[in-house]
Each structure stands twice: as structure tokens, then as C-alpha cells.
Amino acid sequence: MTVAYTDSGEGEPLILVHGGESDRGQFDALRPFLGPGIRAISYDQRDTGDTVNSDEPYTIADLGADLAGLVESLGLDKAHVLGTSFGGMVAMHAALDHPERIQSVALVATTPNRSFTGPALDRMLELEPAARRAFMLDVLISPQGQVENPALVDRARRVLTPRSDEQNTRRNNAVAAHDCLDRLAGLQMPALVVQGTDDPLIRADAAEEMAKRIPDARLELINGGRHGIATEFPHLVAGIAREFVHTHPTLQ
């Protein structure tokens, strides 16, 4: 497998793990708000963007292993990880299965299993790609954000990545098998949970339950935020992540 990634900045290494409908470009808007002292690395997962992989099925745990392997291939002992939605699931598995590679983990707009998802997720998975892209705009961005900031809508459209039916099937099957709720108490590193209060895909109580189960986890709720909080509120999410990373440094 050949993994495509974008690497910018210097300082604490932070791996940015994109959502299920996106690619590494999802974090282009967030990256500038991370500020100095952060080395931000975003990459394309399997069946995404410029990454090249086989057509074999895989699990979220396999993607977590890919993430840990990326940390190692970059010559890093450990890295901080921030994952959104699908990427948050990947981050969970990486942190649980490969703790020796993960300094801290930030779980943004994500869930430990399907039981915390809303009906919008089932609706989204039933749609054809073109209809899914249109549907996702309302899922990602708040009505106020769509009205007040047309550029935000364009940004949301740009982060939605086309995939073949086969690629979507592999990723959807991986999500269906994802469940690490009962393992969260075993997380061994600092953890941050960030969630929008109006997310139609993942209920806010998913974040509350994760923060309750993960030892000493920090919970941050963004009022009025939908599923795309890292896209609509990059300054808030980046600011929270930046402070969290610098509180738990790898570089001494």
C-alpha cells in the first residue's frame, strides 16, 4: 500500500484522520488555525484520494494499524492523533491497539459504535453518491452557517470525496463492524472528546458516554454544531486541539 499525505509545520506531531466522506484535504481549513509549534500531518486512508491499496476488505482496526504504521514510517516514536467521524473510529482503534505510537487522542464528532447514531446515518448510506453529497451538506453545516457563509458551503462540497461503489462498500462494511465501547476504559493516553450539540448523524450522548468511560477524558461541546464541526468551526476545534496537544507534549 502507498499512503499519500500532507505534512506542514514544525513541532508537536499531530496526525489528522479524515471522515468517511472526505480525504486529507478536509483539514485544509483547520490547519492554519493550529498555529506555530504543531507539525500537522493529514493522510488519505484506504480507498481514498491518492492512496493506493488492494481491493481486499478491511476493518476499522486494520485502518488503525495503518495509522500506527504511518507514525512509524514518519520516523516518529509517538504522535498525537485527531480523528473526525469515521476518522475518530480509526483513531480509537489505533489508540487501543497501538498505544505505544499514540501520545494523545482527540475524538471529534465520532462514536464507539452504531448504537449512538441517528436516523440520518441510515438515510445517508441508502443514497446514491450524487444524492449523498447533496444530503451531506445539511448534515455537515448548520442552517445558520449555510446562510451566513456561502464560502463555507463551497468548502464543505470540496471535502466530499467521490468513491466507487466497491470502495464505499468496503468502508461501510468496516463501520458496521466497529464497536469498541467496552474497551474505552483501557485507553492509556490523554483523551479529548469534541462534539456538536446538533449533530444529526451522531447523538451528543455518544460524546458524553465516551468521556465517561475513558479515564480522565476531557469533553468539549460546540453549541449548535452539526457533524462538520471541524469544517464549520475550524478555529474552535483547532484551538481546543492545539491547547490539548501542548498540554501533553511528546517533545521535551
N, C-alpha and C positions, 0 to 999 in steps of 0.2 A: 504494500500500500504506500502511496506517495501522498503526503499531507501538505496542503497549501496553507500558509499562514502569513499574517501581517504582524510585524514587530516594530514598535516605536517607543521612544523614550528611554530613560535610564533610571535605575533604582530598583525598588522592590518589584520582583516579577509577579505580574498578575495575568493569569490566563483567563480570557473571556470566552465563554462557551455559549454559542448562539442557540436560538429556539428552533422548534420543529419546522417552521415555515421559512426560515431565514438562512443566511450564510454569514461568513465572517464580517461582511460589510455592515451587518446590523449594528455594530458598535462604532461606526464612523462618527456618529453624532455624540456619543458618550465619551469617546477617547480624549478630546480636548479638555473636558472638564475634570479629568483625573489629575491634571496639573503636574508639576515637576516632582521628581522623586519616585515616579512609577514607570516601570517598563511594562507596557500593555501589549499583550500577545493574543490575537484572535486567530482562530483557525477554522477551516471547513471540515466538518465531520464527514463520516462516510456518506456516500450518495448525495454529496453537496458540493456545489461550486467547482473549484479546481482540484479538489482531492480525487485521487484515482484509487478505486478499490474493486475487489471482485464482486460477483453477484451472489455470493453466499449470504444466507440470513445471519442475523446477529441479534444480540440482546443489548439492553442498556448497560449491563455490566461489561460487555465487550467494548462499548464506547468509552466507558470509564477507564478500561485498561489502555485504550488508545490515548486518552488524555494523560495518564500517568507516563506512558511511553514518550509522549511529546515532551513532557517536563524533562525526562532523562535525556532525550535526544538533543535538547537545547543546552545540555551541559549543566543543568541546574540540579542541585541536591533536592530542593523543595521549591514550590511556588504557591502563591495564593491563587484561589480559583473563584471566579464569579460566573454562575450559570443562570440563564433565564429560561423559564418554562421547560421545554424538552432538555435544554442545556443544564438546567438545575437538577434534573433527574440524573444526567450524566455525572454532574459534579458530586451528587450524593454517593453514587456507586464508586467513583474514584476515591472519595474521602474514606469510605467504609472499607474498600478492598485494598487500597494502596496508600495507607496513611503516612507511610514513610516519604511520600512525594508531595504531600499536601500540607502547607503551612497553616492556612485558614481557608474556610469555605463560606461563600456568600450565595444563598439560595433565593433567587428573585422570581416571583410570580410562578412558583412551581409547586409540586405536590409529591408526597411519598407514595401515592398510589391513585388509582382511578376513582376511589370512593369519594374523594373530595372535589370531583369535577362537576360542573354544571351541565345542563342540557345542551348548552351551546357547543360543547365539545363533540357530542354525538352528531349534532346537526352539521358541524364543520366537516367531520370525517365522511359524511354521506355525500358531500357535494363534489361535483366535477372541478378540476383545477381552476378554471376561469371563474366559476361561481364562488369557489372557496376564497379566491383572492379578494373579491368584492365583499364577501361576508366578513373577512378578517379585518377590514378597516374599522367597522363598528366594534369589533371585539377588542382591537388594539387601542384605539384612541377614543377618548371621552367626547360626547357631543359638543361640549364647550370648546375643547381643543380643536375639533374639526371646523367649527365656525370661526373661531378667533385666529387660527393659524393655518391658513391653506398650505403653507410650506410643510407643515407637519404631516398633512395627508400625503403629499408627494414623497416625503421621507419614508412614511410607512409603506407606501407602494413599492419603493425601491428595495426595501429589506425583505420583501416576499420573493422567495426564490422558486423558479419553476423546477419541477422534477417529473420524471417519467412515472407511469403507473406502477412499474416494478419497484422503483425507488421508494415511492410513497408507501407501498405495501410493506416493504421491509421495515420502514421506520414506524409505521402504525402498529405492526405486529410487535415490535420491540416495546412500544409504550404499553400495549395491552398486557404484557407480562411483567411490567415494572411494579414492584412492591417491596419497599424497604422500611415500612412504617415501624415494624417491631425491632428493627436493627438500629434505629436512630440513637437510642441510649448509648450505643457503643462508639459514637463519634468521639475521636480523641483530640480534636483540634478546635480552636476558636471558631464559632459559627455565627453567621449573621443571616437573618431571615427578613426579606423585604417583600411587601405585598400591597397591591392596590385594593382599596376597600370596595370598589365597584367592578371587580374583575368578573366577567360573565363566564369565563372558562374554568377558573379555579376559585373556589369559595375562600373567603378570608379566613375561615376557621381551619383551613389547611395550614396556613402560616402559624396560627396560634397553637395548633397541635404539634407542629414540628418544633416550635420554640419551647414548648412544654417538655417534649421528650428529649431533646438534645441538651446535654448538660451545659448550663450557663450560657445558652444561646441568647443572642440579642435580637429583639423583634422591632422592626420599623414598619409602620403602616403609612401609606401615602393616600391621604383622603381624596376620594373622587377618582383615583387612578384605576384604569382598566388593565387589560392584560399586557399592553405595551408600555409599561411604566418606564423602562429603560430608554424607550424611543420618545415618549411624550415628555418625560421629566428627567432628561439625562443629567441636568445639573444637580438635581436632588439625589438621584441614585449614585452618581459618581462621587458626590461629596460624602455621602454615607460610607461608600466603599473605600474611598481614599483614607478617611479617618480610621476606619477599621483596620485596613492594611498597615498603616503606620503605627497603630497601637500594638500590632503583633508582628514585628519585623523579622525577616529572615536574615537581613544584613546587620551585623553587629559591629 
